[in-house]
Amino acid sequence: MKPEAYSLLVEILRDTLDEVSHLHELLLREGQVLTDRHADEINSVAKKKQESVNRIRHLTNLQHEFFEAKKLPDGETGLNHYLERFREDDPHTLELRAYRENIKRCLDQCKESNERNGARIELMNRHTRRAIDFLRNQGNQPHTYGPDGNTQQTPLSRARFSV
Protein backbone atom coordinates (compact mmCIF):
# COMPACT_ATOMS: atom_id res chain seq x y z
CA MET A 1 0.00 0.00 0.00
CA LYS A 2 1.50 3.32 -1.04
CA PRO A 3 1.89 5.55 2.02
CA GLU A 4 0.62 8.73 0.32
CA ALA A 5 -2.50 7.03 -1.06
CA TYR A 6 -3.16 5.34 2.26
CA SER A 7 -2.71 8.62 4.17
CA LEU A 8 -5.06 10.45 1.83
CA LEU A 9 -7.76 7.78 2.13
CA VAL A 10 -7.42 7.64 5.93
CA GLU A 11 -7.75 11.42 6.10
CA ILE A 12 -10.89 11.38 3.93
CA LEU A 13 -12.46 8.53 5.93
CA ARG A 14 -11.53 10.09 9.29
CA ASP A 15 -13.03 13.43 8.23
CA THR A 16 -16.12 11.61 6.96
CA LEU A 17 -16.55 9.76 10.24
CA ASP A 18 -16.11 12.98 12.22
CA GLU A 19 -18.70 14.79 10.10
CA VAL A 20 -21.21 11.92 10.15
CA SER A 21 -20.81 11.77 13.96
CA HIS A 22 -21.42 15.52 14.10
CA LEU A 23 -24.55 15.10 11.97
CA HIS A 24 -25.80 12.43 14.35
CA GLU A 25 -25.31 14.80 17.30
CA LEU A 26 -27.27 17.46 15.40
CA LEU A 27 -30.09 14.99 14.70
CA LEU A 28 -30.26 14.10 18.39
CA ARG A 29 -30.36 17.81 19.25
CA GLU A 30 -33.07 18.33 16.62
CA GLY A 31 -35.15 15.61 18.25
CA GLN A 32 -34.85 17.33 21.61
CA VAL A 33 -35.80 20.80 20.33
CA LEU A 34 -38.74 19.29 18.43
CA THR A 35 -39.93 17.71 21.65
CA ASP A 36 -39.45 21.00 23.51
CA ARG A 37 -41.00 22.95 20.59
CA HIS A 38 -38.35 25.67 20.48
CA ALA A 39 -38.98 27.19 17.04
CA ASP A 40 -35.84 29.35 16.91
CA GLU A 41 -33.63 26.44 17.88
CA ILE A 42 -35.34 24.18 15.34
CA ASN A 43 -34.38 26.62 12.58
CA SER A 44 -30.82 26.93 13.90
CA VAL A 45 -30.34 23.17 14.07
CA ALA A 46 -31.85 22.73 10.60
CA LYS A 47 -29.32 25.19 9.16
CA LYS A 48 -26.40 23.44 10.89
CA LYS A 49 -27.73 20.09 9.72
CA GLN A 50 -27.75 21.29 6.09
CA GLU A 51 -24.19 22.59 6.43
CA SER A 52 -23.10 19.20 7.78
CA VAL A 53 -24.83 17.35 4.94
CA ASN A 54 -23.02 19.61 2.45
CA ARG A 55 -19.65 18.80 4.07
CA ILE A 56 -20.46 15.07 3.94
CA ARG A 57 -21.38 15.45 0.26
CA HIS A 58 -18.02 17.11 -0.38
CA LEU A 59 -16.15 14.33 1.44
CA THR A 60 -18.10 11.72 -0.52
CA ASN A 61 -17.02 13.42 -3.74
CA LEU A 62 -13.40 13.23 -2.55
CA GLN A 63 -13.84 9.51 -1.96
CA HIS A 64 -15.28 9.11 -5.47
CA GLU A 65 -12.31 10.99 -6.94
CA PHE A 66 -9.88 8.79 -4.99
CA PHE A 67 -11.47 5.56 -6.25
CA GLU A 68 -11.82 6.93 -9.78
CA ALA A 69 -8.08 7.69 -9.81
CA LYS A 70 -7.48 4.06 -8.79
CA LYS A 71 -9.92 2.92 -11.53
CA LEU A 72 -12.30 1.45 -8.95
CA PRO A 73 -16.09 1.78 -8.53
CA ASP A 74 -17.49 4.54 -6.31
CA GLY A 75 -18.45 4.23 -2.66
CA GLU A 76 -18.25 1.17 -0.47
CA THR A 77 -17.73 -1.13 -3.46
CA GLY A 78 -14.62 0.86 -4.38
CA LEU A 79 -13.28 0.60 -0.86
CA ASN A 80 -13.94 -3.14 -0.84
CA HIS A 81 -12.05 -3.55 -4.13
CA TYR A 82 -9.24 -1.36 -2.83
CA LEU A 83 -8.94 -3.44 0.35
CA GLU A 84 -8.91 -6.69 -1.64
CA ARG A 85 -5.54 -5.63 -3.02
CA PHE A 86 -3.94 -6.01 0.40
CA ARG A 87 -3.56 -8.69 3.05
CA GLU A 88 -6.46 -9.16 5.45
CA ASP A 89 -4.22 -8.88 8.52
CA ASP A 90 -2.35 -5.78 7.34
CA PRO A 91 -2.74 -3.07 10.04
CA HIS A 92 -3.59 -0.49 7.36
CA THR A 93 -6.32 -2.72 5.96
CA LEU A 94 -7.71 -3.26 9.46
CA GLU A 95 -7.74 0.49 10.10
CA LEU A 96 -9.56 1.22 6.83
CA ARG A 97 -12.10 -1.51 7.55
CA ALA A 98 -12.68 -0.05 11.03
CA TYR A 99 -13.35 3.38 9.54
CA ARG A 100 -15.76 1.86 7.03
CA GLU A 101 -17.69 -0.03 9.73
CA ASN A 102 -17.84 2.99 12.05
CA ILE A 103 -19.10 5.22 9.24
CA LYS A 104 -21.78 2.66 8.32
CA ARG A 105 -22.86 2.29 11.96
CA CYS A 106 -23.07 6.05 12.44
CA LEU A 107 -24.98 6.50 9.16
CA ASP A 108 -27.50 3.89 10.33
CA GLN A 109 -27.94 5.87 13.56
CA CYS A 110 -28.39 9.08 11.53
CA LYS A 111 -31.05 7.42 9.39
CA GLU A 112 -32.91 6.17 12.44
CA SER A 113 -32.78 9.58 14.17
CA ASN A 114 -33.83 11.38 10.99
CA GLU A 115 -36.82 9.08 10.51
CA ARG A 116 -37.85 9.55 14.14
CA ASN A 117 -37.57 13.35 13.78
CA GLY A 118 -39.55 13.24 10.54
CA ALA A 119 -42.33 11.35 12.30
CA ARG A 120 -42.37 13.98 15.07
CA ILE A 121 -42.61 16.77 12.50
CA GLU A 122 -45.43 14.99 10.66
CA LEU A 123 -47.35 14.55 13.90
CA MET A 124 -46.86 18.21 14.84
CA ASN A 125 -48.04 19.26 11.36
CA ARG A 126 -51.12 17.08 11.63
CA HIS A 127 -52.04 18.60 15.00
CA THR A 128 -51.48 22.10 13.66
CA ARG A 129 -53.66 21.45 10.59
CA ARG A 130 -56.45 20.09 12.77
CA ALA A 131 -56.29 23.10 15.09
CA ILE A 132 -56.44 25.49 12.13
CA ASP A 133 -59.37 23.57 10.64
CA PHE A 134 -61.17 23.71 13.96
CA LEU A 135 -60.61 27.45 14.29
CA ARG A 136 -61.83 28.03 10.75
CA ASN A 137 -65.01 26.12 11.68
CA GLN A 138 -65.05 24.15 8.46
CA GLY A 139 -68.33 22.25 8.48
CA ASN A 140 -67.19 19.63 6.00
CA GLN A 141 -64.25 18.38 8.06
CA PRO A 142 -64.71 15.30 10.27
CA HIS A 143 -64.20 16.17 13.93
CA THR A 144 -64.98 13.01 15.92
CA TYR A 145 -64.55 9.28 15.69
CA GLY A 146 -67.49 6.92 15.43
CA PRO A 147 -67.86 3.47 17.01
CA ASP A 148 -66.07 1.93 14.04
CA GLY A 149 -63.02 4.20 14.50
CA ASN A 150 -63.66 6.26 11.36
CA THR A 151 -63.92 10.02 11.49
CA GLN A 152 -67.40 11.49 11.23
CA GLN A 153 -69.02 14.89 11.21
CA THR A 154 -70.64 15.85 14.50
CA PRO A 155 -73.65 18.16 14.25
CA LEU A 156 -73.18 21.17 16.49
CA SER A 157 -75.95 22.73 18.53
CA ARG A 158 -74.00 25.94 19.26
CA ALA A 159 -71.00 27.87 18.03
CA ARG A 160 -67.60 26.43 18.92
CA PHE A 161 -66.30 29.77 20.07
CA SER A 162 -67.31 33.38 20.03
CA VAL A 163 -65.49 36.64 19.92
Sequence and secondary structure as in RCSB ss.txt:
>XXXX:A:sequence
MKPEAYSLLVEILRDTLDEVSHLHELLLREGQVLTDRHADEINSVAKKKQESVNRIRHLTNLQHEFFEAKKLPDG
ETGLNHYLERFREDDPHTLELRAYRENIKRCLDQCKESNERNGARIELMNRHTRRAIDFLRNQGNQPHTYGPDGN
TQQTPLSRARFSV
>XXXX:A:secstr
  HHHHHHHHHHHHHHHHHHHHHHHHHHHHHHHHHHT HHHHHHHHHHHHHHHHHHHHHHHHHHHHHHHTT  SH
HHHHHHHHHTS TT HHHHHHHHHHHHHHHHHHHHHHHHHHHHHHHHHHHHHHHHHHHHHHT TTS  EE TTS 
EE    SS S   
